[in-house]
Amino acid sequence: MAMLRASPAHGARPTSHPLVRASTSTSSPWRRIASMISIPSITRCKSNDRSLSLHHPLPRCCLSLRDSCKPYLAMPRDYEEVLRCLSSLITQRTRGDGANRGDQFDLMFDYLKILDLEDAISQLKVIHVAGTKGKGSTCTFTESILRSCGFRTGLFTSPHLIDIRERFRLDGVEICEDKFLDNFWWCWNRLKEKTGDHLQMPSYFRFLTLLAFKIFLAEQVEVAIMEVGLGGKYDATNVVREPIVCGITSLGYDHMEILGNTLGKIAGEKAGIFKKGVPAYTAPQPEEAMKVLVDKASQLSISLQVVSPLDPGQLGTQHLGLHGEHQYINASLAIALSSTWLNTTGNSKDINLDQDNLPEQFIRGLSRASLEGRAQIVPDSFAQQLNSNIGDLTFYLDGAHSPESLEMCAKWFSHVIRVDSLNLEKQSIKNNYIRKGGHPNSPGGKEHLHILLFNCMSVRDPQLLLPRLVNTCAHLGVKFHKAIFVPNQSVYNKVSSDAAAPPADAHQSDLSWQLTLQRVWQNVVRSEQDPGDISEYDGSLIFPSLPLAIKWLRESALQNRSTQFQVLVTGSLHLVGDVLRLIRK
């Protein structure tokens, strides 16, 4: 680990089907497939209870929930009602609205007073993490390490993929429905009683942050790992005045409509979580961003330490639980945060923190870490249920949504599809079996078709995102045969527990953004072609809903058993969550 000390002073044509907009090439294996398919219109979790002996008494605000999960008063227990309440807190302003910046941050302290949490949260031993890329992964590694060391952990991350409860994890497991409901109504009722025209209810993310504090205090966690939602300085999680340690993951261009359009401005917002006297670590950063971080650390008289990527050899025979080359930086930052937390809180006595060798607990934590929607591979269960050939349709899911993270996603996808193809080939050779109709020169006797399923928020610039993804894959020898663009199934102004139904009239769906993405895609792909080359790789489709796109993919796979469909789903964590919902139903 290197140390950096701050110095003191310082036009698509529609296909024959009305629900699909397509761009087709003159020679493509998809022409045969498309012509064959018609598209019609279309309990509770286990308890997290665990008895612990802590060094501080339970705060007064939590006494009512310490020993049981009885509901506060006799409020409604319907989970859908809770989701409706949460949806009512989502503001209708656009993210680019300048009023979002700061947005009366000090109101968070008023809410804490109402909930009697202001003094209580100072008892939490918090690890606070900000950054552009890798926040969730770093927090997940950190939680897994400290849980492997025997501590009761609380983890607050965002966004969720399928269920809101994913944001609140106790000992690595999302909070059970009973405890979530109890804590929700406890906070909701008190805030409703004390707010009104003079003080509005907290916005969506602020309420969730307050709820996280309440849950972690009620559950008496020994360490709370808090991921910043957006930025840092004005983020709701920044009400923590004295965290044990702070971390900054890799910085890049994201949320520029709020944080600023330079790396320096973005870094300044992220550095807002630094606190005087609190150790701080960072992943390696571009020079412009690093200078701002160092200056901020200098102003607070703290040293800023820069971590180096973890040497895979330190894991022995194990591998990181989260995949991708970039995860070695996130793992190294998690190791630094965990080690500092152990030393600062006086909990390192039984753990050998040898700088040359990772403790066995750390290795176990790093290898068992898991986080859905990041470098995740999911074979389609629907095809398996129909006894189709294994591997016909596989989804590769990664919620990358910035230029830098999409480059990392492209590297991961290009690597794993080669590994998957080799494994399929070995399996076929072992079984002395080449699938009928397959291609003898293709691994496993199968033709491989790489498909991109993509969407991103309209505040992002697809001309920065798609070229980074496509060009990185092309450089590594991977080309997409087809790109599919769809609107997200979930909506930003509603919290739901299940996949939403397709639009009642798919013909009326607003696909203007998807058409924009398609045009960018066509320009990127064609700029890579040789003049006069008619390529099979520039086709694209637009579907008015995600279920229709999934249906098309499944029917394509079922009617083309000799083809392995490898679908990369990326550009939005919301899209990734929507796909997971649908393919698991």
C-alpha positions in Angstrom: 0.0 0.0 0.0 1.5 3.3 -1.0 1.0 6.4 1.2 0.4 9.8 -0.1 0.5 12.5 2.5 -1.2 15.8 1.9 1.1 18.8 2.2 0.3 21.3 5.0 -1.0 24.5 3.3 -2.2 24.6 1.1 -34.0 6.0 -38.7 -34.7 2.9 -38.0 -36.9 1.1 -40.4 -39.7 -0.9 -38.8 -39.9 -4.7 -39.3 -43.0 -6.4 -40.4 -44.1 -6.6 -36.8 -45.5 -3.4 -35.4 -44.0 -3.9 -32.0 -40.4 -4.1 -33.1 -38.3 -1.4 -34.6 -35.2 -2.8 -36.3 -32.1 -2.0 -38.1 -31.1 -4.9 -40.3 -28.1 -5.8 -42.3 -28.1 -7.5 -45.7 -26.2 -10.6 -44.6 -26.9 -11.7 -41.0 -27.6 -14.9 -39.3 -30.4 -13.0 -37.6 -32.4 -12.7 -40.8 -33.1 -16.4 -40.7 -34.0 -16.3 -37.0 -36.2 -13.2 -37.2 -38.2 -14.7 -40.0 -39.1 -17.7 -37.9 -40.5 -15.8 -35.0 -43.7 -13.9 -34.5 -44.2 -11.8 -31.4 -47.7 -11.5 -30.0 -49.0 -8.5 -28.1 -48.6 -9.0 -24.9 -42.7 -15.2 2.7 -40.9 -13.9 4.8 -37.1 -14.4 5.3 -35.5 -16.0 8.2 -34.8 -13.9 11.3 -31.5 -12.1 11.7 -31.7 -12.3 15.5 -28.5 -12.9 17.3 -27.5 -12.2 20.9 -24.4 -10.0 21.4 -22.7 -8.3 24.2 -21.9 -4.8 23.1 -20.0 -2.0 24.9 -22.8 0.5 24.9 -26.5 0.4 26.0 -29.2 0.3 23.5 -30.3 3.9 22.6 -33.6 5.1 24.0 -35.0 5.3 20.4 -34.7 1.6 20.0 -36.0 0.2 23.3 -39.4 -0.6 21.8 -37.9 -3.0 19.2 -35.0 -4.5 21.1 -36.7 -7.7 22.3 -39.4 -8.3 19.8 -40.8 -7.4 16.4 -44.2 -6.2 17.5 -45.5 -3.5 15.3 -45.5 0.1 16.5 -49.0 0.8 17.6 -51.5 -1.1 15.3 -50.4 0.3 12.0 -51.1 -1.4 8.7 -48.8 -4.4 8.0 -49.4 -4.5 4.2 -46.0 -4.5 2.5 -47.5 -2.9 -0.6 -48.8 0.0 1.6 -45.2 0.6 2.7 -44.1 0.8 -0.9 -46.8 3.2 -1.7 -45.7 5.4 1.2 -42.1 5.3 0.0 -43.2 6.2 -3.6 -44.9 9.3 -2.2 -41.4 10.5 -1.1 -39.9 10.4 -4.5 -39.5 14.0 -5.8 -40.8 14.9 -9.3 -37.9 17.2 -10.0 -35.4 16.2 -12.7 -32.0 15.3 -11.5 -30.5 18.2 -13.4 -32.5 20.7 -11.4 -30.0 23.0 -9.7 -32.1 23.1 -6.6 -31.0 19.5 -5.9 -27.5 20.7 -5.0 -27.3 20.8 -1.2 -31.1 21.0 -1.0 -31.2 22.1 2.6 -29.0 19.4 3.8 -29.3 20.6 7.4 -32.9 19.4 7.5 -31.4 15.9 8.0 -30.5 16.9 11.6 -34.1 18.0 12.2 -35.3 14.6 11.2 -32.8 12.9 13.4 -34.0 14.9 16.3 -37.6 13.9 15.6 -36.6 10.3 15.6 -34.4 10.8 18.7 -31.4 9.4 16.7 -29.1 12.4 16.7 -27.0 11.3 19.7 -27.7 7.6 19.1 -25.9 7.5 15.7 -22.7 8.6 17.3 -22.6 5.2 18.9 -22.4 3.5 15.6 -18.9 2.5 14.4 -19.3 3.6 10.8 -17.2 2.9 7.7 -18.2 5.5 5.2 -17.5 5.0 1.4 -18.0 7.4 -1.5 -16.9 7.2 -5.1 -18.1 6.9 -8.7 -17.3 3.2 -9.5 -17.0 0.3 -7.1 -18.7 1.7 -4.0 -21.1 -1.2 -3.7 -18.4 -3.8 -4.3 -16.0 -2.2 -1.8 -18.7 -2.0 0.8 -19.7 -5.6 0.1 -16.1 -6.8 0.4 -15.7 -4.8 3.7 -18.8 -6.2 5.2 -17.9 -9.8 4.3 -14.4 -9.4 5.8 -15.6 -8.1 9.1 -18.4 -10.6 9.3 -15.8 -13.3 8.7 -13.9 -11.8 11.6 -16.9 -12.5 13.8 -18.6 -9.1 14.0 -22.3 -8.3 13.7 -22.5 -6.2 10.5 -25.0 -3.7 9.0 -24.7 -2.8 5.4 -26.6 0.1 3.7 -26.2 0.3 -0.1 -28.1 1.6 -3.1 -29.9 1.1 -5.4 -31.8 -2.1 -4.9 -32.4 -4.4 -7.9 -35.6 -6.2 -7.0 -36.7 -5.5 -3.5 -36.2 -2.4 -1.3 -35.0 -4.6 1.6 -31.8 -5.4 -0.3 -30.5 -2.0 0.8 -30.5 -3.1 4.4 -28.4 -6.1 5.2 -27.8 -7.6 8.6 -24.9 -10.2 8.8 -24.9 -10.3 5.0 -28.6 -11.1 4.7 -31.3 -8.6 3.6 -33.5 -7.6 6.5 -36.6 -9.8 6.9 -40.0 -8.4 6.1 -41.2 -8.3 9.8 -38.3 -6.2 11.0 -38.4 -4.0 8.0 -42.1 -3.2 8.5 -41.6 -2.6 12.3 -38.8 -0.2 11.8 -40.5 1.5 8.8 -43.7 2.3 10.7 -41.7 3.4 13.7 -39.9 6.0 11.6 -42.9 6.9 9.4 -45.4 7.6 12.1 -43.1 9.8 14.1 -42.1 11.8 11.1 -45.7 12.1 9.9 -46.7 13.4 13.3 -44.0 16.1 13.4 -43.9 17.3 9.8 -46.2 19.5 7.8 -46.1 22.9 6.1 -43.2 24.1 8.2 -41.1 20.9 7.6 -41.8 18.5 4.8 -41.4 14.8 5.0 -37.9 13.7 4.1 -37.3 12.8 0.4 -37.0 9.2 -0.6 -33.3 8.6 -0.1 -33.1 10.6 3.1 -35.9 8.6 4.6 -34.1 5.3 3.6 -30.9 6.6 5.3 -32.8 7.5 8.5 -34.4 4.0 8.3 -31.0 2.4 8.0 -29.7 4.2 11.1 -32.8 3.1 13.0 -32.4 -0.5 11.9 -28.7 -0.7 12.7 -29.3 0.8 16.2 -32.2 -1.5 16.9 -30.2 -4.5 15.8 -27.1 -3.5 17.7 -24.7 -4.0 14.9 -21.0 -3.7 15.8 -20.1 -2.1 12.5 -22.2 -0.1 10.0 -20.9 0.1 6.5 -22.6 3.1 4.8 -22.4 3.6 1.0 -22.9 7.2 -0.1 -25.9 7.5 -2.4 -24.8 10.4 -4.6 -21.8 12.8 -4.2 -20.7 13.0 -0.6 -20.8 16.4 0.9 -24.6 16.8 0.8 -25.4 13.1 0.8 -27.9 12.0 3.5 -25.3 9.5 4.9 -22.9 12.4 5.7 -24.8 13.2 8.9 -22.3 10.8 10.5 -19.9 13.2 12.2 -17.2 10.8 13.4 -16.9 7.7 11.3 -14.1 5.3 12.1 -12.6 5.4 8.6 -13.6 6.8 5.2 -12.9 5.5 1.7 -13.0 6.9 -1.8 -13.4 4.4 -4.7 -12.4 5.1 -8.3 -13.7 8.5 -9.6 -15.0 9.2 -13.0 -17.7 11.2 -14.9 -21.1 10.5 -13.5 -24.1 12.6 -12.2 -22.4 15.6 -13.8 -25.7 17.5 -13.8 -25.4 17.6 -10.0 -21.8 17.1 -9.1 -20.1 19.2 -11.8 -18.6 18.6 -15.2 -14.9 18.2 -14.3 -13.1 15.5 -12.3 -11.9 18.2 -9.9 -15.5 19.3 -9.1 -16.6 15.7 -8.7 -13.7 14.9 -6.4 -14.5 17.9 -4.3 -18.0 16.6 -3.7 -16.8 13.1 -2.8 -14.1 14.5 -0.5 -17.0 16.1 1.5 -17.1 12.9 3.6 -13.6 13.5 5.0 -13.6 14.4 8.7 -10.9 15.9 10.9 -8.9 13.2 12.6 -10.6 10.3 10.7 -8.3 8.1 8.6 -9.0 8.2 4.8 -8.1 5.9 2.0 -8.5 6.1 -1.8 -8.2 4.1 -4.9 -5.7 5.4 -7.4 -7.2 8.5 -9.1 -6.6 10.6 -12.2 -4.2 13.5 -11.4 -6.9 16.2 -11.4 -9.1 14.3 -8.9 -6.2 13.2 -6.7 -5.0 16.8 -6.3 -8.4 17.9 -5.0 -8.6 14.9 -2.6 -5.1 15.7 -1.2 -5.9 19.4 -0.8 -9.1 18.5 1.2 -7.2 16.0 3.4 -4.5 18.7 4.0 -7.1 21.2 5.1 -8.4 18.7 7.7 -4.8 17.7 8.8 -5.3 14.0 7.9 -3.2 11.7 5.8 -4.7 10.3 2.6 -3.4 6.8 1.8 -3.6 5.4 -1.7 -4.1 1.6 -2.0 -2.5 -0.6 -4.7 -4.4 -3.4 -6.4 -4.5 -6.6 -4.4 -1.9 -9.2 -5.5 -4.0 -12.3 -6.4 -1.3 -14.4 -4.9 -2.3 -13.2 -1.4 -5.5 -15.1 -1.8 -3.7 -18.4 -2.0 -6.0 -21.0 -3.6 -9.0 -18.8 -3.3 -10.5 -16.2 -5.7 -12.4 -13.0 -5.2 -16.2 -13.5 -4.8 -16.8 -10.6 -7.1 -15.4 -11.0 -10.6 -13.6 -8.6 -12.9 -10.1 -7.2 -13.1 -11.2 -3.9 -11.4 -12.3 -5.8 -8.3 -8.7 -6.1 -7.1 -8.6 -2.4 -6.4 -12.0 -2.6 -4.6 -10.7 -5.5 -2.6 -7.5 -3.7 -1.6 -9.5 -0.7 -0.4 -11.8 -3.0 1.6 -8.8 -4.6 3.2 -7.5 -1.1 4.2 -10.8 0.0 5.6 -11.3 -3.3 7.5 -7.8 -3.2 9.0 -8.1 0.4 10.1 -11.6 -0.3 11.6 -10.2 -3.3 13.6 -7.2 -1.3 14.8 -9.1 1.9 15.7 -11.8 0.1 17.6 -9.4 -2.1 19.5 -10.7 -5.3 17.8 -7.5 -6.5 16.1 -6.1 -8.5 19.1 -7.2 -11.9 17.8 -6.5 -11.2 14.1 -3.0 -11.3 12.7 -2.8 -8.2 10.6 0.5 -9.1 9.0 1.2 -6.6 6.1 2.7 -9.4 4.0 0.0 -12.0 4.5 -3.7 -11.6 4.6 -5.4 -13.1 7.7 -7.4 -16.2 7.0 -10.6 -14.3 8.0 -9.9 -11.7 5.3 -9.3 -14.3 2.6 -12.5 -16.0 3.6 -14.5 -12.8 3.5 -13.1 -11.7 0.1 -13.8 -15.1 -1.5 -17.4 -15.3 -0.1 -18.5 -11.8 -1.0 -21.5 -11.7 -3.3 -23.3 -8.8 -4.9 -26.1 -9.3 -7.5 -26.1 -7.3 -10.7 -22.4 -6.9 -10.9 -20.5 -9.2 -13.2 -23.2 -11.8 -12.7 -23.9 -14.8 -14.9 -27.4 -16.2 -15.0 -28.4 -19.1 -17.3 -32.1 -18.7 -18.3 -34.2 -20.9 -16.1 -37.1 -20.8 -18.6 -35.1 -22.6 -21.2 -33.9 -25.2 -18.7 -37.4 -25.9 -17.5 -38.3 -26.8 -21.1 -35.4 -29.2 -21.2 -33.7 -27.2 -23.9 -29.9 -27.6 -24.4 -28.0 -26.2 -21.5 -26.3 -22.9 -22.4 -28.7 -21.9 -25.1 -29.5 -18.6 -23.5 -27.3 -17.0 -20.8 -27.6 -13.5 -19.4 -24.4 -11.7 -18.4 -25.5 -8.9 -16.0 -23.5 -5.8 -15.0 -25.0 -2.5 -13.9 -22.2 -0.4 -15.3 -23.4 3.1 -16.2 -20.4 5.3 -16.6 -17.8 5.3 -19.4 -15.1 3.9 -17.1 -17.3 1.2 -15.6 -18.5 0.1 -19.1 -14.9 -0.4 -20.1 -14.4 -2.7 -17.1 -17.7 -4.4 -18.0 -16.5 -5.0 -21.6 -13.3 -6.5 -20.3 -15.1 -8.8 -18.0 -17.7 -9.9 -20.6 -15.0 -10.6 -23.2 -13.1 -12.7 -20.8 -15.9 -14.8 -19.3 -17.5 -15.7 -22.7 -14.2 -17.1 -23.8 -14.0 -19.1 -20.5 -17.6 -20.3 -20.9 -17.0 -21.4 -24.5 -13.9 -23.3 -23.5 -15.7 -25.0 -20.6 -18.5 -26.0 -23.0 -16.0 -27.4 -25.4 -14.3 -29.5 -22.7 -17.8 -30.8 -21.6 -18.6 -31.8 -25.1 -15.2 -33.5 -25.6 -15.6 -35.3 -22.3 -19.0 -36.6 -23.3 -17.7 -37.4 -26.8 -20.7 -35.3 -28.1 -21.1 -32.6 -30.6 -24.7 -31.3 -30.8 -26.5 -32.1 -34.0 -26.6 -29.2 -36.3 -23.7 -27.5 -34.5 -20.5 -26.1 -35.9 -17.6 -28.4 -35.5 -15.1 -25.5 -35.5 -17.1 -23.6 -32.8 -16.5 -24.5 -29.1 -19.0 -27.1 -28.0 -20.3 -27.5 -31.5 -22.3 -24.4 -31.2 -22.5 -21.1 -33.0 -22.2 -18.2 -30.6 -24.2 -15.1 -30.9 -23.3 -12.1 -28.7 -26.2 -9.8 -28.0 -26.3 -6.5 -26.2 -29.4 -5.6 -24.2 -29.0 -1.9 -23.3 -30.7 1.1 -21.7 -29.4 4.1 -19.8 -30.9 7.1 -18.1 -31.6 10.0 -20.4 -29.4 12.3 -18.3 -26.4 10.2 -19.5 -24.6 10.7 -22.8 -24.8 7.5 -24.9 -22.0 8.9 -27.1 -19.7 8.5 -24.2 -21.0 5.1 -23.1 -21.6 3.0 -26.1 -18.3 3.7 -27.9 -16.4 2.8 -24.8 -18.2 -0.5 -24.5 -18.2 -1.5 -28.1 -14.6 -0.5 -28.9 -13.3 -2.3 -25.8 -15.1 -5.5 -26.7 -13.9 -5.2 -30.4 -10.3 -4.7 -29.2 -10.6 -7.9 -27.3 -12.0 -9.8 -30.3 -15.7 -9.7 -29.3 -18.4 -8.2 -31.6 -22.1 -8.0 -30.9 -24.2 -9.6 -33.6 -27.2 -7.7 -32.4 -28.1 -4.8 -30.0 -31.5 -4.6 -28.4 -32.8 -1.3 -26.8 -35.7 -1.3 -24.4 -37.2 1.1 -21.8 -36.7 0.0 -18.2 -39.6 -2.0 -16.7 -39.4 -0.2 -13.4 -40.2 3.5 -13.1 -38.2 6.0 -11.1 -41.2 7.5 -9.3 -42.6 4.3 -7.9 -41.2 1.6 -5.6 -42.4 -1.8 -6.5 -41.9 -5.4 -5.2 -42.6 -7.2 -8.4 -42.0 -6.8 -12.2 -44.4 -4.3 -13.7 -46.6 -5.5 -16.5 -45.9 -4.4 -20.0 -47.6 -1.1 -21.1 -51.3 -1.6 -21.7 -50.8 -0.4 -25.2 -47.2 -1.2 -26.3 -47.8 0.7 -29.5 -48.1 4.0 -27.5 -44.8 3.5 -25.6 -42.5 6.5 -25.9 -39.4 5.0 -27.6 -37.7 8.3 -28.6 -34.8 7.7 -26.2 -34.4 4.1 -27.5 -34.3 5.5 -31.0 -31.6 7.8 -30.0 -29.6 4.9 -28.5 -30.1 3.0 -31.7 -28.7 5.8 -33.8 -25.6 6.1 -31.6 -25.1 2.4 -31.8 -25.3 2.4 -35.6 -22.8 5.2 -35.9 -20.4 3.5 -33.5 -20.5 0.1 -35.2 -20.3 1.5 -38.8 -17.4 3.7 -37.9 -15.5 0.5 -37.1 -16.2 -1.1 -40.5 -14.0 -1.0 -43.5 -15.5 1.0 -46.4 -17.8 -1.1 -48.5 -18.0 -3.8 -45.9 -21.5 -5.3 -45.4 -21.3 -6.6 -41.8 -23.5 -9.0 -40.0 -22.8 -7.1 -36.7 -24.7 -3.9 -37.1 -28.3 -5.1 -36.7 -30.4 -3.7 -33.9 -33.9 -3.9 -32.5 -36.1 -1.8 -30.3 -38.8 -3.3 -28.2 -41.5 -1.3 -26.5 -41.2 -3.4 -23.3 -38.6 -5.6 -21.7 -40.9 -8.7 -21.4 -41.3 -8.7 -25.2 -37.5 -8.5 -25.6 -37.1 -11.5 -23.2 -39.8 -13.4 -25.0 -38.1 -12.8 -28.3 -34.7 -14.0 -27.0 -36.3 -17.1 -25.5 -38.1 -18.0 -28.7 -34.9 -17.4 -30.7 -33.0 -19.8 -28.4 -35.6 -22.5 -28.5 -35.9 -22.5 -32.3 -32.2 -22.4 -32.8 -30.8 -25.2 -30.6 -27.4 -25.1 -32.4 -26.8 -21.5 -31.3 -25.6 -20.3 -27.9 -27.1 -16.9 -27.1 -24.9 -14.8 -24.8 -26.7 -11.7 -23.8 -24.8 -8.8 -22.1 -27.3 -6.7 -20.0 -25.8 -3.4 -19.0 -26.1 0.4 -18.9 -28.4 0.7 -15.9 -28.8 -1.1 -12.6 -32.5 -0.6 -13.0 -32.4 -2.6 -16.2 -30.4 -5.3 -14.6 -32.9 -5.6 -11.8 -35.8 -5.7 -14.2 -34.2 -8.5 -16.1 -33.5 -10.5 -12.9 -37.2 -10.1 -11.9 -38.4 -11.4 -15.2 -36.1 -14.3 -15.8 -36.7 -15.6 -12.2 -40.5 -15.4 -12.4 
